[in-house]
Amino acid sequence: MSKWKKVALWKKILIGVVIGLIIGLVSPKAAEVISPLGDIFLRMLKMLIVPLVFFSITSGVCKMGDVKQLRTVGIRYVLWIMASAVIAAICGVIGGLIVQPGRGTTEFLAAAEAAEAQSYSFIDNVISWFPTNIVESMANANMLQIIVFCLFLGVALLALGDKAKTVIRFIDEGSEVMLKITEYVIEFSPFGILSLIATMVSTISGAMMKEVLVFLITDNVICLLILILVYPLIIKLLAKLPPFGFMRKIAPAILVAVSTSSSAATLPVSIKISEEDLGIPENIYGFTLPLGNTAGMTGFAVFIGLCCVFASNLYGFPVTFSSVLQFVFFGLILSIGAAGVKGAGVVMSGVLLEALGMPLTLIPILAAIWPVIDPAHTTLNNVGDLVGTTVVARSLDRMDMDVYAFSPVIAVSYNSFFTLSLLIHSSFRHFCSAGNGLDCSGSSCYLWYSGA
């Protein structure tokens, strides 16, 4: 049991997926016997959704005003977080509209019969975002109305400051409690996903598998395009720095993010790069990087935008102009409010589907592919934090250009084209240990590649 606790969550989920596949293929009756585990897991996810969103989003808004002495930096960086999340969500939606993942199968349409979309005018749709009774909104799990209320509540608490410190403390502690409960639920997720996969595998078609593969590839490609096109363009136009030189300087952070799929593990590397290679002062990166590590989830925003189109196609929901605006809004809010615990992507996917009025039958598929798309998301998140920190420092003229110009060149034992292909390959490395390695023990990072 102690050995099982030490196993990484993504490995536990992968084990559950593999065992579920075997059970579903070998013994459909056994899959039926263990199906209650999947039902319990879905019910626990639904149990989490309303309180988790209420506390995490409200607490996140309140934390944006914690450091008053860095208000100038904070305003700029919060605007960066919001703008980058919107851009990422738009890219995800556009990628989904171009590729149309989920359009090639109809087997999920039956599950959506009880949750058919209603046709609203644009104005009616916007009006419906605002609750008339927040208790009723919570009882009905109307996530969009709950999110809007949380934004109002968070802003009001920020405005009151010390006068509302007791309420703010309650919200912060409530958020911590919900994160702990979420950890418990996520620890059960390998068994719940095992059951759901076993139940589904006997009925899922080849067409559905093809659509999942299209979704997976599209997600990684969009993240890669933002990394090599959008971020360098922002560095060129807003920070007025050579994009290629900047990307070479932050290469160690990229490698750690790809290898670990952990923003927390990448944060110390990003801090070191900011100070020693980019020449950014501590009173800027000391605020922006930890905040970005929590709230700057551009990779998840890409997923939200793409997943909205994917789920709409699967369940037969029309994609209209007003729904696209909702998709982008969800990309902004859910990426900022995403809970900072392992496996939170699965939980927030449940929040998204619930908010869209769609069944949660897509959850086991998203959970199964999450280890494949997570490295790209983590990389995009951490590079976005460094890009935003650099833009803020340059806009305030607080960047030491002597340090930036004369910092040692990053020693990386591969060319730039190999780096791009590595980002995609590393995603699949989580499924097939290819024997790659990374050494960041010194001031430079070196990579060795097994060729697998």
Secondary structure, 3 states (H helix, E strand, C coil): CHHHHHCCHHHHHHHHHHHHHHHHHHCHHHHHHCHHHHHHHHHHHHHHHHHHHHHHHHHHHHHCCCCHHHHHHHHHHHHHHHHHHHHHHHHHHHHHHHHCCCCCCCCCCHHHHHHCCCCCCHHHHHHCCCCCCHHHHHHCCCHHHHHHHHHHHHHHHHHHHHHHHHHHHHHHHHHHHHHHHHHHHHHHHHHHHHHHHHHHHCCCCHHHHHHHHHHHHHHHHHHHHHHHHHHHHHHHHHHCCCHHHHHHHCHHHHHHHHHHCCHHHHHHHHHHHHHHCCCCCHHHHHHHHHHHHHHCCHHHHHHHHHHHHHHHHHHCCCCCHHHHHHHHHHHHHHHHHCCCCCCHHHHHHHHHHHHCCCCCCCHHHHHHHHHHHHHHHHHHHHHHHHHHHHHHHHHCCCCCHHHHHHCCCCCCCCCHHHHHHHHHHHHHHCCCCCCCEEECCCCCCEEECCCC
